[in-house]
Amino acid sequence: MPRIERSIEIDAPADQVLEYANKLENQIEWVSFMREQEITTTPGAEGMMVERSVVQIGPRKEALRALFKAPATKQVLSRTSDNSSFRMDSQLSVGAIGDMAEVTWTIAYVPPMGAIGKLGDIIMMRRLFINEVEKSLENLKEQLEQPVS
């Protein structure tokens, strides 16, 4: 299962970053490869939520059903998404560095289309996915570092 991990420092308190990133309705604003999103359940007793989304990495769009787990440590947001051909496990963690936050996003995924998809991942998809993750973290930083007017 290929794995991507990228980090960024954001000039905002860690609690504020986690609160913003943890709201599913905000993710469409900063996750660059998310094309559609619909929250299909409210948080249950165990803090689980279900979301339907459409993501696009490269030319192909994938409809995913995601299960969100409430942050156990109040600093980590976990998501497991899958459909018949694409699976993605994602963890976003936020740590404090003084008055700033360090955000680390780790994604493990199974490329779609079996053996052909694995080859495509080696040739192109992994680089595209890395670019999208880096762009998303930059978007998150931009959203949280906007001057208050």
Secondary structure as the mmCIF struct_conf table of DSSP 4:
data_model
#
loop_
_struct_conf.conf_type_id
_struct_conf.id
_struct_conf.beg_label_comp_id
_struct_conf.beg_label_asym_id
_struct_conf.beg_label_seq_id
_struct_conf.end_label_comp_id
_struct_conf.end_label_asym_id
_struct_conf.end_label_seq_id
STRN STRN1 ARG A 3 ILE A 10
BEND BEND1 ASP A 11 ALA A 12
HELX_RH_AL_P HELX_RH_AL_P1 ALA A 14 ASN A 22
HELX_RH_AL_P HELX_RH_AL_P2 LEU A 24 TRP A 30
TURN_TY1_P TURN_TY1_P1 SER A 32 PHE A 33
STRN STRN2 MET A 34 ILE A 39
BEND BEND2 THR A 41 THR A 41
TURN_TY1_P TURN_TY1_P2 ALA A 45 GLU A 46
STRN STRN3 MET A 49 ILE A 57
TURN_TY1_P TURN_TY1_P3 GLY A 58 PRO A 59
STRN STRN4 ARG A 60 LYS A 69
BEND BEND3 ALA A 72 GLN A 75
STRN STRN5 VAL A 76 ASP A 82
BEND BEND4 SER A 84 SER A 85
STRN STRN6 ARG A 87 ILE A 97
TURN_TY1_P TURN_TY1_P4 GLY A 98 ASP A 99
STRN STRN7 MET A 100 VAL A 110
BEND BEND5 PRO A 112 MET A 113
HELX_RH_AL_P HELX_RH_AL_P3 GLY A 114 GLY A 120
HELX_RH_PI_P HELX_RH_PI_P1 ASP A 121 MET A 125
HELX_RH_AL_P HELX_RH_AL_P4 ARG A 126 LEU A 144
BEND BEND6 GLU A 145 GLU A 145
HELX_LH_PP_P HELX_LH_PP_P1 GLN A 146 VAL A 148
#
